Amino acid sequence: MGEFQWTGTNRQGRTVNGTMDAKSRGEVQESLEGRGITVVNIKGGFDMASFGVIGSGVKAKELSTFTRQFSVMINAGLPLVGCLQILSRQQENKIFKVMILDVTSSVEKGSTLSEALGKHKKVFSELFVNMVAAGEQGGILDTILARLADYLEESAALNSKIKSAMMYPVIVLVVVFVATLAMLLFVIPIFQKMFEDMGGELPAMTQAVVDMSEFVQHYVVFILLGIGGIIFAFKTYYKTKSGEKVIDTIKLSVPVFGPINRKMSIARFTRTLGTLISSGVAILDGLSITAKTAGNRVISDAILDARVSISGGENIAGPLEASGVFPTMVTQMIAVGEETGGLDEMLVKVADFYDEEVNILVDGMASTIEPIMIVFLGGFVGGLVVAMYLPIFDMIQQVG
């Protein structure tokens, strides 16, 4: 609980203010709205809504819905502050509601919308803020917000599809690991005791599984710590500049997943740059922003290198082609767009093409991986079971 200071207007239009003990700003707003008070500003207190939250606390779907509704309201002629107040009232996510309230307060105090959004970088990316700034300057904020909503919805849909496709193999691998660990720790020792009572030499396959079981029983803690250490070391290395470049290079070259990663990054780059240029953002600024949103260090470096060349008077297509990262088809279409003056439209067409390519690859990967994982799971676990029953089969043959 914390003490919040609030300011608002009552039903008669008079300015009222006061203090309230609550868990969050969202709770204060709900209480005041229930009393017929339109909230203007809330400050102070300790906001439990944002305490202990990992990341932004706002889902991509929530952000795209907010952007779409904002666009519709602006297009309908509602004042900016009024739109934000309505959006905050109908927002169910307490964390997002607090952010919208803070944005509303900043705008009322004289900040531009882009400046107010820029204070919440975890939710409103540099792409989002720059496009809103361009919309404010050009008087086309509703159009820009609609484009942003399209961009966010398309990106969210593609990411969701890829996550869904990857969910199955990840679950299967986890099941295989847990099942194998359980068998080595609990099931195989029972068979091992039985084999010792029987006496005699075990088949090579059975002996290998028994040795593996004994090793896991003695060192299971170290094995788990080792796996955790490898994951930690990988993440730490990936945070370094050299590590990020090495791992991102591998991501682009591995079979199956490499082409998907490359096409995804190209689609993201071309769609983002096309959206920015069509919104009135300068091309050099657009390249700086897209380099940060490319999702791969190798492609990001290629974009920044191209930006340096472009600032020296070159066109876009030449430096991108020289990087060797972008396919010839992409650079040729960009070159045509530059020559015809329709670069933004051409970039969006390239993005649409590669999004479709990614969809096809993901569908193919999902249909291919499923039977492979089933065979792998059956073969691995089945092999352990057969190894345990081989001595029993041998004993039955000897008795017969």
N, C-alpha and C positions, 0 to 999 in steps of 0.2 A: 504494500500500500504506500501511496505517496500523496502529497498535497499539490493540486494543480490549480493554477490561476486561469480563469476563463473570462472572455469578453464575448458578448453577443447582442442580438436585438430581439425584443419580445414581439408579441403579436401586434402591438400598437406601433411598432417601429422604433421604440425607444431603446437606447443603448443601455445594457445592463452588464454587470460584472460580479465576480465573486470568487470564492475558493471552494474546492471539493476534494475530499479524500477518495481515491479510487486506485485501482490496479493499473489502469492505462488511460491514455488520452481517448481511445475509442470508447471506453466505458463512460467517461465524462460526457462525450458528445451524445451518446445514446440517452443518458439520463436527462441532459438538457433539452434534447429534441422532444423527449416525452413530456416535458413541461411547456412545450410550445416556443422554445427559444432557438433561434437560428444562430449557430456558433460562428464567431468571427475568428477567434484566436484562443488557443489553449497552450499554456507553457508551464514549465516547472515539473516537479514530481519525478518519480522513478517509474519509467514505463516498462512494466513486466512483459508487455507484448513483444518487445524487441530483445529481452534478456535471454541469453543462451541460445539464440537462433543461429544456426550454421548457414552461411551464405546470405542471400538477400531476404529469404522468407517469403518471396513472391514467385508464384509459378508463371511459366511462360504463357499459359492459357489465360491467366488472370490479367497479365499485362496486355495481351492482344485484345481481350474483351474490353478493357479499360480504354485502349486506344481507339477501337472501333466506335464505342459509344461516345467518346469525346469528339470524334470527327463528326458524327451525326448531329450532336448538339450544337457544335460550332456552325455547321452548315445550316441548321435551322434558325440561326440568328441569336442564340442565347448568349448572354455576356460571359466572358471567360471565367470570372469568379463564380458566377451562378452555376456554370457547368461543373466546376471542381467541387462545389458544395453538394450538388446532386450526386456526383460520382462517389464522394466520400460517404454520403448517407447510405447508399445502396451497396457499399463494399463490405463483404462478409469477412474478408481477411483483415484481422485487427492490425497487423503490421502494416499492410498496404494502406489501410484507412488512415493511420497515423501519418504516413508519408504524404498522402494526398492533402491532409489537413495542413501539414507543414508547408507544402507547395502553395496551397491557397493563401496561407498567412503571408508568405514571401511576396506573392503577386499583389496582395492588398497593400503591402508596404512599399510597392513601387518597383519590385524586380520584374524582369521579363520572365515569361514562362520558361524559356530555355535556361535562364540563370537559376530559377527555382528548382527545375528538374535536375540540373547539374549538381546540386547538393547531395543527391541520392544516387551516386554512381553505381552502386550494387544492383539497382533496379533499372535505372535509365542509363543505357550505355552511351558512349560518345557518339555513336551513330544516331541514336534516338535524339540526343540533345542537339546535335548539329543540324539535323533535318528540321527539328522544330524551330531552331533559330532562323533557318532559311525560309521557313513558312511564315514566320513573323515578319521578316524583312520584306518578303514579297507579297504579303497580304493574302496568302493562300494557305493558311494554317489548316483549314478543313481538308483540303486536297492532300497536303503533306501527311496529315494524320491518317487519312484513308490509305495512302501508299504504305505508311509504316505498318498499319494493321494488316494489309495484304502480305507484306514482307514477313512479319512476325508469325502470321498464321501458316504461311507456306513453310517457313523454317521449322516451326513446331511440329507440323504434320510429318515432315521428312525425318526429323530426329526421333519422333515417336515410332515411326515405321522401322527405323534401324534398331532402336532399342528392343522393339518387339521381336525382330528377327534374331537378335543376339540373346534374348532371354532364354530360349530353349537350350542352346548348347551350354550356356553358363550353368543352368539348373542341372543338366545332365552331368557336367563335370563335377559339380558339388556333390551330387548323389553318389557318383563313382568314388570320389575321395572318401566320403563319410562311410559308405558301405565297405570299402576296402579296409579302412582303418578299423571299423568294428569287427570285421572278420579276422584281421590279423591280431587284434587285441583279445577278443573274447571267444570266437568260434574255433579257430585253428588250434589254440592251446588245448582244447578238449580232445581234438583228434590226436594231437601230439602225445598226450598222456596215454591214450588208447594204443597208439603205435608202439610206445615204449614198453607197455605191458605185453604186447604181442611179440616183441623182439624181432630180430631179422633186419636186413638192410632195406632201406626205403628207396623207391624209384627216384631217379635224379630230379624229376619235376617236383615230386612231393618234398624231397629234401630241401630244394631251393625255396619252396614256399615256407617250410618250417623254419629255415634259417632267417628268412625275411621276417617272419612273425617274432622270433626271438629278438632280432635287432630292434624292431619297432617297440616291443615291450620294454626293452631296456632304455631306449633313447627317445621315446615318444615326446617327452617334454622338449628335448633339444631339437627334434624334428620340427615341432610346431613353432618354437622360437626361431629356428632357422628360416622357416617360410615367412614368418613375420618380419624378420630382419631383411630378407631379400626384397620384400615388398617395400619396406621403409627405405632401403638403400636405392631402389629403383625410383621411388618418388623424389627422394632427395637429389639424386643425379639429374632427374628430368627438370628440376627447378633451376639447374645451372644452364648457362647459355650454350656451352659445348654439349652438354647432355641432351638438352632439348633438340639441338640440331641433329645429333646422331640418331636419336630415337625417332624423330619425325622423318628423317631420311629412310630409316628402316620401315616405318609405317607406309611409305609410298612405294616400297619395293617388294614387300612380302606378297606371296601369291594370294589371290582371291580378295583379301582385305585391302591390299595396296591400291588397285584400280578404284575401289569404292572410295577410299580416303582421298585420292587425287581428284576424282570427279566431284566429290562433295565440296572440297576446298575451292575448286574452280567455279562451281555453281554459286557458292557463297560469295566469292570475290566478285564475280560478274554481276550478280543480282544486287549486291550492296552498292557497288560503284555505279551501276545503271540507275538505281533508285536515287542515289545522292546527286548525280549529275542532272537528272530530270527534275530534281527538287531545287536546283539552283546553286548547289554547293560547288565551289571552285574545284577543278580537277585535281590539283596538287593536294588540297585538303582532303578530297575524297580518297585519294590513294593512301594518305596517312591513316585515315580511319579504317579503310578496308584491309590494310596490312595488319591491323590489330584484331580484325575479326575473321581472318582467313582460316584460322584453326590449325595451321601447320607452319612451323618456323621456316621451313625451306621455301614455301610459297610466299610467306610474309617477307622474307629477305629479298626474293626476286621482285616483289612489288615495290619495296623501298629502293632497290637498285634502279628500277625503271623510273621511279619518281625523280631520282637524282638526274638521270639522263633527260627526262622530260623538262625539268627545270632549266636545263641547258639548251633547250630548243628542239629536241627531238620529238617524234610522235610517240604514241603509246605502244603500238604494235611491235616496232623494231626492238626495243629493249626487252620486252616480254618474250619475244621469240629467241633472242640471244641468250636468255637465261636457261633455256633448255628444259624448263619446268612445264611450260604450257604447250599443249598440242598445236600443230600447225593450223588445224581448222579454227581454233580459237583465235589465234593471232591474225589469221586472214580475215575472219569476220570482223574483228576489231578494226583492222585496217580499212575495210570497206565502210564501216560505220564512221570512221574519221573522215574519209574522203567525201561521203555523202552528207555529212552533218547530222547523222542520226545515230551517234555513238550510244546514247542512252538506250534507245530502242534495240539496237543490235546486241548490247550487253545483256539485256533482259531475255532476248531470244536465245542467246547462248546459255543463259542460266536455265531457261525452260528445257532446253535440249538435254543438258547435263543432269537436271533433276529427274527427267524421265529415264535417262541412262542409269542413274543410281537406283531408281525404283525397280528397273528390270534386273539389275545385278543383285539387289537385295532379295527380290522374289526368287531368283534362281539360286542364290546362296541358301535361303531358307529351305527350299525343296531338296537341295543337295545335302545339306548338313544333317537334316533329320535322320535319314536312313544310315548315314555314316556313324552318327552318334549312337544309334540303336545297336548297330553291329559292334561298335567299340565297347559299349556297356555290356552287352551280352557276352562278347568274347572275353573280356577281362575278368568279370565276375565269374563267368562260366568256367574259365580256365582255373581259377582258384578252387572251385568246387570239384572239378575233375581231378585236380592234383591230390585233393584230400581222399578221394574215393579210389584212386589207383591201387594202393596197398590192399584195400578190401577186395577189389576185383582179383588181384593176384592170389589172395588167400582162398577165395572161392574156387579159382581154377585149380589150385593145388589140392584142395579138398576133393574136388570133382575128379 
